[in-house]
Amino acid sequence: MHAGSGSFCARPPPELPKDRAISEIPTPVPPEPPRSPPVGSYGLLVAAGLLYAPYLAALLAAPPWTEPGKASGEELWSEAWADMFAIIFGGGLWLALAGLTVLAGRKGHAPPAWKAVSAILFVCAAVATLVAARTYLVWPGGGSILVAALLPPLVAFYGVAARLETFAAGVKRFLPAAALASVGVLAACSLLFASIDPLLYPARLAEQKRRWAVDIARRNAESESEAARWEQGIAKLGPDSPLSAWLDYVNGAAAETPLHERAVAGARQAKARQEEAAALLENGQANRLAELWRFDLAATPALCAAYDRALKQIAATDGEMEMIVGERLKRQTPNIEFLLAANCDLSAGLDAAEARAKKVAAALPGFPEWADFPATLSALRRKR
């Protein structure tokens, strides 16, 4: 304030040192770049899922359910195939799980200490799975299957959860740790089940045999009931019924049983048997007419020609074992004899049958019945 002026002059504010002014200006913190989605973990998870289903199916199908060391050759063969598939798919599964665990340790949000813990528990889980699988294969039906079945999903869950931001905060952040703890507990249980399962196996085997017996009894009862209903159906047939309906019982009933003979007698009375027999032969159903000679048929030119073509067709069968074709030809021997005696011309069919019979005999050396079969057919021709 100047004397006598009566006015005030504002004093300029003091200047701050340049270094202090610059230091007190807040520096903006750049935002963290968003995490990229764990594509690699997703791919390994899909691969693990695709391998898990056949691995578990093979493991469940492998045990023969017998006393250890007493399985038959067929059971051992089936078990070996199932074991091979379990090893192939299980090996691929655990390779995928190893990849998930490595990615979770390198790129996940879990604390650094978890890397060592997860690695140790992964090794324990893999060894425990081998122990549990071996225990289940020898003594099936016990709790060891739970270890082999649950450890892979738990390891897979940890491998994915440790990389997802959803499980990085809040209550959900404890879930990966819970998965690791469960892996440890289950791995320890493999040793427990390795001791308990063999002790309880006799009781499980007895119960399994009981279930098999009940199932077999049920199937037998259903089969007998169905057979009884089928047998009762013959009572609905009569002379007006088609020959094919009677043939169902002729070929379905055991030879020389009352039902079989009743069916043959009914076929002999079928009014349209002559025309239907020729039609069946033309349609390649000579195998259904193996007892044609018993059906009181007339050796008409139409029937003879149809049978000659049908016999030739049987002899020309492709894609079947030689023994099967030979059996079909042998079943036709009474029909051939019957029709030749009635002066049917079966030259073409017999030529083809004899040629195929020689082929059957050559394919089955050491069987006298097939070695003599061509001569049997040739003798039938000479009887005419």
C-alpha positions as CSV (number, residue, x, y, z in Angstrom):
1,M,0.0,0.0,0.0
2,H,1.5,3.4,-1.0
3,A,1.2,6.2,1.4
4,G,-1.6,8.6,0.8
5,S,-2.9,6.8,-2.1
6,G,-5.7,4.9,-0.3
7,S,-5.5,1.9,-2.7
8,F,-4.0,-1.6,-2.5
9,C,-2.0,-3.4,-5.2
10,A,-2.2,-7.2,-5.4
11,R,1.1,-9.0,-5.0
12,P,1.8,-11.6,-7.6
13,P,1.9,-15.2,-6.3
14,P,5.3,-16.7,-5.6
15,E,6.6,-18.9,-8.4
16,L,7.3,-22.6,-7.7
17,P,10.5,-24.3,-8.7
18,K,10.2,-25.8,-12.2
19,D,11.3,-29.3,-11.0
20,R,8.7,-29.3,-8.2
21,A,5.9,-28.2,-10.6
22,I,6.6,-31.0,-13.0
23,S,6.9,-33.6,-10.4
24,E,3.5,-32.8,-8.8
25,I,1.6,-33.3,-12.1
26,P,-0.2,-36.7,-11.9
27,T,1.0,-39.2,-14.6
28,P,-1.9,-41.0,-16.3
29,V,-1.8,-44.8,-15.8
30,P,-2.5,-46.6,-19.1
31,P,-5.3,-49.2,-18.8
32,E,-4.3,-52.8,-18.8
33,P,-4.8,-54.4,-22.2
34,P,-7.7,-56.9,-22.2
35,R,-6.6,-60.5,-22.0
36,S,-7.0,-62.4,-25.1
37,P,-9.4,-65.4,-24.9
38,P,-7.6,-68.7,-24.1
39,V,-8.0,-70.2,-27.5
40,G,-5.3,-72.8,-26.9
41,S,-6.9,-73.9,-23.7
42,Y,-10.3,-74.2,-25.4
43,G,-8.8,-76.3,-28.1
44,L,-7.1,-78.6,-25.6
45,L,-10.4,-78.9,-23.7
46,V,-12.2,-80.0,-26.8
47,A,-9.6,-82.5,-27.6
48,A,-9.7,-83.9,-24.0
49,G,-13.5,-84.1,-24.2
50,L,-13.4,-86.1,-27.5
51,L,-10.8,-88.5,-26.0
52,Y,-12.5,-88.9,-22.6
53,A,-15.6,-90.6,-23.8
54,P,-13.9,-93.5,-25.7
55,Y,-11.3,-93.8,-22.9
56,L,-14.0,-94.3,-20.3
57,A,-16.1,-96.6,-22.5
58,A,-13.0,-98.8,-23.2
59,L,-12.2,-98.9,-19.5
60,L,-15.7,-99.9,-18.5
61,A,-15.8,-102.6,-21.2
62,A,-12.4,-104.2,-20.4
63,P,-12.9,-106.2,-17.2
64,P,-14.0,-109.8,-17.9
65,W,-15.8,-110.2,-14.5
66,T,-14.1,-113.6,-13.6
67,E,-11.9,-114.8,-10.9
68,P,-8.4,-113.3,-11.4
69,G,-6.4,-115.5,-13.7
70,K,-9.4,-117.7,-14.7
71,A,-10.6,-115.8,-17.8
72,S,-11.2,-117.8,-21.0
73,G,-9.2,-117.2,-24.1
74,E,-12.1,-115.2,-25.7
75,E,-12.4,-113.1,-22.6
76,L,-8.7,-112.4,-22.5
77,W,-8.8,-111.4,-26.2
78,S,-11.7,-109.0,-25.6
79,E,-9.9,-107.6,-22.6
80,A,-6.7,-107.0,-24.5
81,W,-8.6,-105.0,-27.2
82,A,-10.3,-102.9,-24.6
83,D,-7.0,-102.3,-22.8
84,M,-5.4,-101.2,-26.0
85,F,-8.2,-98.6,-26.7
86,A,-8.1,-97.4,-23.1
87,I,-4.3,-96.9,-23.4
88,I,-4.5,-95.1,-26.7
89,F,-7.3,-92.8,-25.8
90,G,-6.2,-92.4,-22.2
91,G,-2.7,-91.4,-23.3
92,G,-4.0,-88.8,-25.7
93,L,-6.3,-87.5,-23.0
94,W,-3.6,-87.0,-20.4
95,L,-1.4,-85.3,-23.0
96,A,-4.2,-82.8,-23.6
97,L,-4.6,-82.3,-19.8
98,A,-0.8,-81.7,-19.5
99,G,-1.1,-79.0,-22.1
100,L,-4.0,-77.4,-20.1
101,T,-2.0,-77.5,-16.9
102,V,1.1,-75.9,-18.5
103,L,-0.9,-73.1,-20.1
104,A,-2.7,-72.5,-16.8
105,G,0.7,-72.1,-15.1
106,R,2.2,-69.8,-17.7
107,K,-0.7,-67.6,-18.7
108,G,-3.2,-68.0,-15.9
109,H,-4.2,-65.6,-13.1
110,A,-3.4,-68.1,-10.3
111,P,-0.7,-67.1,-7.8
112,P,2.9,-68.2,-8.8
113,A,3.0,-70.7,-6.0
114,W,0.2,-72.7,-7.7
115,K,2.4,-73.5,-10.6
116,A,4.5,-75.9,-8.6
117,V,1.5,-77.3,-6.7
118,S,-0.5,-77.9,-9.9
119,A,2.5,-79.6,-11.5
120,I,3.0,-81.9,-8.6
121,L,-0.7,-82.7,-8.3
122,F,-0.9,-83.4,-12.1
123,V,1.8,-86.0,-11.8
124,C,0.1,-87.5,-8.8
125,A,-3.2,-87.6,-10.7
126,A,-1.7,-89.3,-13.7
127,V,-0.1,-92.0,-11.5
128,A,-3.3,-92.4,-9.5
129,T,-5.3,-92.9,-12.7
130,L,-2.9,-95.7,-13.8
131,V,-3.2,-97.3,-10.3
132,A,-7.0,-97.0,-10.3
133,A,-7.4,-98.3,-13.8
134,R,-5.3,-101.3,-13.1
135,T,-7.2,-102.0,-9.9
136,Y,-10.6,-101.8,-11.8
137,L,-9.4,-104.0,-14.6
138,V,-8.4,-106.8,-12.2
139,W,-11.2,-106.3,-9.6
140,P,-14.0,-104.5,-11.4
141,G,-17.1,-102.9,-9.9
142,G,-15.3,-101.1,-7.0
143,G,-14.7,-97.5,-6.2
144,S,-11.4,-97.3,-8.2
145,I,-13.4,-96.4,-11.3
146,L,-14.4,-93.1,-9.7
147,V,-10.8,-92.1,-9.5
148,A,-10.1,-93.0,-13.1
149,A,-13.3,-91.3,-14.2
150,L,-13.3,-88.1,-12.1
151,L,-9.6,-87.0,-12.2
152,P,-9.5,-86.0,-15.9
153,P,-12.5,-83.6,-15.6
154,L,-11.1,-82.1,-12.4
155,V,-7.7,-81.4,-14.0
156,A,-9.4,-80.1,-17.1
157,F,-11.6,-77.7,-15.1
158,Y,-8.6,-76.3,-13.2
159,G,-6.7,-75.8,-16.5
160,V,-9.5,-73.7,-18.0
161,A,-10.7,-72.0,-14.8
162,A,-7.2,-70.8,-14.0
163,R,-7.1,-68.8,-17.3
164,L,-10.6,-67.3,-17.3
165,E,-11.2,-63.9,-15.7
166,T,-14.5,-65.1,-14.4
167,F,-12.6,-67.2,-11.8
168,A,-10.1,-64.4,-10.9
169,A,-12.1,-62.5,-8.3
170,G,-14.9,-62.9,-5.9
171,V,-16.1,-66.2,-4.5
172,K,-15.4,-68.0,-7.8
173,R,-11.7,-67.4,-7.3
174,F,-11.7,-70.3,-4.8
175,L,-13.0,-72.8,-7.3
176,P,-9.7,-73.5,-9.1
177,A,-8.1,-74.1,-5.7
178,A,-11.0,-76.4,-4.7
179,A,-10.4,-78.4,-8.0
180,L,-6.7,-78.8,-7.1
181,A,-7.6,-79.9,-3.6
182,S,-10.1,-82.5,-5.0
183,V,-7.4,-83.8,-7.3
184,G,-5.2,-84.4,-4.4
185,V,-7.9,-86.1,-2.4
186,L,-8.9,-88.4,-5.3
187,A,-5.3,-89.2,-6.1
188,A,-4.9,-90.4,-2.5
189,C,-8.1,-92.4,-2.7
190,S,-6.6,-94.5,-5.5
191,L,-4.4,-96.2,-2.9
192,L,-7.3,-96.7,-0.6
193,F,-9.4,-98.4,-3.3
194,A,-6.4,-100.5,-4.4
195,S,-6.7,-102.1,-0.9
196,I,-10.4,-102.2,-0.5
197,D,-11.6,-103.3,-4.0
198,P,-9.8,-106.7,-4.0
199,L,-11.3,-107.5,-0.6
200,L,-14.9,-106.8,-1.7
201,Y,-14.6,-108.3,-5.2
202,P,-16.0,-111.8,-4.3
203,A,-19.3,-110.2,-3.1
204,R,-19.5,-108.0,-6.2
205,L,-18.8,-111.0,-8.5
206,A,-21.5,-113.0,-6.8
207,E,-24.0,-110.2,-7.2
208,Q,-23.0,-109.7,-10.9
209,K,-23.5,-113.5,-11.5
210,R,-26.9,-113.2,-9.8
211,R,-27.9,-110.3,-12.1
212,W,-26.7,-112.3,-15.1
213,A,-28.8,-115.3,-14.1
214,V,-31.9,-113.1,-13.6
215,D,-31.4,-111.5,-17.0
216,I,-30.9,-114.9,-18.7
217,A,-34.1,-116.2,-17.0
218,R,-36.0,-113.2,-18.2
219,R,-34.8,-113.5,-21.8
220,N,-35.6,-117.3,-21.8
221,A,-39.1,-116.6,-20.5
222,E,-39.7,-114.0,-23.1
223,S,-38.3,-116.3,-25.8
224,E,-40.5,-119.2,-24.6
225,S,-43.6,-116.9,-24.5
226,E,-42.9,-115.6,-28.0
227,A,-42.3,-119.2,-29.3
228,A,-45.6,-120.3,-27.7
229,R,-47.5,-117.4,-29.4
230,W,-45.8,-118.3,-32.7
231,E,-46.7,-122.0,-32.4
232,Q,-50.3,-121.1,-31.6
233,G,-50.4,-119.1,-34.9
234,I,-50.4,-122.3,-36.9
235,A,-53.9,-123.0,-35.8
236,K,-55.0,-120.0,-37.8
237,L,-53.8,-121.5,-41.1
238,G,-55.8,-123.7,-43.4
239,P,-56.1,-124.9,-47.0
240,D,-56.7,-121.4,-48.2
241,S,-53.6,-120.1,-46.6
242,P,-50.6,-119.3,-48.8
243,L,-47.8,-121.8,-49.1
244,S,-45.3,-119.3,-47.7
245,A,-47.3,-119.1,-44.4
246,W,-46.9,-122.8,-44.0
247,L,-43.2,-122.6,-44.9
248,D,-42.6,-120.3,-42.0
249,Y,-43.4,-123.2,-39.7
250,V,-41.8,-125.9,-41.9
251,N,-38.5,-124.1,-41.7
252,G,-38.9,-122.5,-38.3
253,A,-39.7,-125.7,-36.3
254,A,-37.1,-128.3,-35.5
255,A,-37.1,-131.2,-37.9
256,E,-39.2,-134.2,-37.1
257,T,-41.0,-132.4,-34.2
258,P,-44.8,-132.5,-34.1
259,L,-45.0,-128.9,-35.1
260,H,-42.8,-129.5,-38.1
261,E,-44.8,-132.4,-39.3
262,R,-48.0,-130.5,-38.8
263,A,-46.6,-127.7,-41.0
264,V,-45.6,-130.2,-43.7
265,A,-49.1,-131.7,-43.7
266,G,-50.6,-128.3,-43.9
267,A,-48.4,-127.3,-46.9
268,R,-49.5,-130.5,-48.7
269,Q,-53.1,-129.3,-48.4
270,A,-52.5,-125.7,-49.5
271,K,-54.8,-125.2,-52.5
272,A,-52.4,-122.8,-54.4
273,R,-49.2,-124.7,-53.5
274,Q,-48.4,-125.7,-57.1
275,E,-48.4,-122.2,-58.5
276,E,-46.8,-120.6,-55.4
277,A,-44.0,-123.2,-55.3
278,A,-43.0,-122.3,-58.9
279,A,-43.3,-118.6,-58.1
280,L,-41.0,-118.9,-55.0
281,L,-38.4,-120.8,-57.1
282,E,-38.5,-118.1,-59.8
283,N,-37.9,-115.5,-57.0
284,G,-34.8,-117.2,-55.8
285,Q,-36.3,-118.7,-52.7
286,A,-35.3,-122.3,-53.3
287,N,-33.7,-122.5,-49.8
288,R,-37.2,-122.2,-48.3
289,L,-38.3,-125.2,-50.4
290,A,-35.8,-127.7,-49.2
291,E,-38.6,-130.1,-48.5
292,L,-40.5,-129.4,-51.8
293,W,-40.5,-133.2,-52.4
294,R,-42.9,-133.7,-49.5
295,F,-45.5,-131.1,-50.6
296,D,-47.4,-133.4,-53.0
297,L,-46.5,-131.3,-56.0
298,A,-46.8,-132.3,-59.6
299,A,-43.6,-132.2,-61.7
300,T,-45.1,-129.9,-64.3
301,P,-42.8,-128.3,-67.0
302,A,-43.2,-124.9,-65.3
303,L,-42.1,-126.3,-61.9
304,C,-39.2,-128.3,-63.5
305,A,-37.9,-125.3,-65.4
306,A,-38.2,-123.0,-62.3
307,Y,-36.3,-125.5,-60.2
308,D,-33.6,-126.0,-62.8
309,R,-33.0,-122.2,-62.8
310,A,-33.1,-122.0,-59.0
311,L,-30.6,-124.8,-58.6
312,K,-28.3,-123.1,-61.1
313,Q,-28.7,-119.8,-59.1
314,I,-27.7,-121.6,-55.8
315,A,-24.6,-123.0,-57.5
316,A,-23.6,-119.5,-58.8
317,T,-23.8,-117.9,-55.3
318,D,-21.0,-115.4,-54.7
319,G,-19.8,-113.8,-51.5
320,E,-20.5,-116.8,-49.3
321,M,-18.2,-119.4,-47.7
322,E,-17.9,-122.5,-49.8
323,M,-19.2,-124.7,-46.9
324,I,-22.4,-122.6,-46.7
325,V,-23.0,-123.0,-50.4
326,G,-22.3,-126.7,-50.2
327,E,-24.8,-127.1,-47.4
328,R,-27.4,-125.3,-49.4
329,L,-26.8,-127.7,-52.4
330,K,-26.8,-130.7,-50.1
331,R,-30.2,-129.7,-48.7
332,Q,-31.6,-129.8,-52.3
333,T,-30.5,-133.4,-52.9
334,P,-33.9,-135.0,-52.0
335,N,-35.6,-132.4,-54.3
336,I,-33.2,-133.2,-57.2
337,E,-33.8,-136.9,-56.7
338,F,-37.6,-136.4,-56.6
339,L,-37.8,-134.2,-59.8
340,L,-35.4,-136.4,-61.7
341,A,-37.5,-139.4,-60.9
342,A,-40.5,-137.5,-62.4
343,N,-38.5,-137.0,-65.6
344,C,-37.6,-133.3,-65.1
345,D,-34.8,-132.0,-67.2
346,L,-32.3,-130.5,-64.7
347,S,-29.3,-130.6,-66.9
348,A,-28.2,-127.0,-66.6
349,G,-28.8,-126.9,-62.9
350,L,-27.0,-130.2,-62.2
351,D,-24.0,-129.1,-64.3
352,A,-23.7,-126.0,-62.3
353,A,-24.2,-127.8,-59.0
354,E,-21.6,-130.5,-59.8
355,A,-19.0,-127.8,-60.8
356,R,-19.7,-125.9,-57.6
357,A,-19.5,-129.1,-55.5
358,K,-16.0,-129.7,-56.9
359,K,-15.0,-126.2,-55.9
360,V,-16.4,-126.8,-52.4
361,A,-14.4,-130.1,-52.1
362,A,-11.2,-128.3,-53.3
363,A,-11.7,-125.6,-50.7
364,L,-12.4,-128.1,-47.9
365,P,-9.7,-130.8,-48.2
366,G,-9.8,-133.5,-45.6
367,F,-13.6,-133.6,-45.3
368,P,-14.8,-136.9,-46.8
369,E,-18.5,-135.7,-47.0
370,W,-17.4,-132.8,-49.3
371,A,-14.9,-134.9,-51.3
372,D,-17.7,-137.4,-52.1
373,F,-20.4,-134.8,-52.8
374,P,-19.6,-134.3,-56.6
375,A,-19.9,-138.0,-57.1
376,T,-23.2,-138.1,-55.2
377,L,-24.7,-135.5,-57.6
378,S,-23.3,-137.4,-60.6
379,A,-24.9,-140.6,-59.3
380,L,-28.3,-138.9,-59.1
381,R,-28.1,-137.9,-62.7
382,R,-27.3,-141.6,-63.7
383,K,-30.3,-142.9,-61.8
384,R,-32.6,-141.0,-64.1
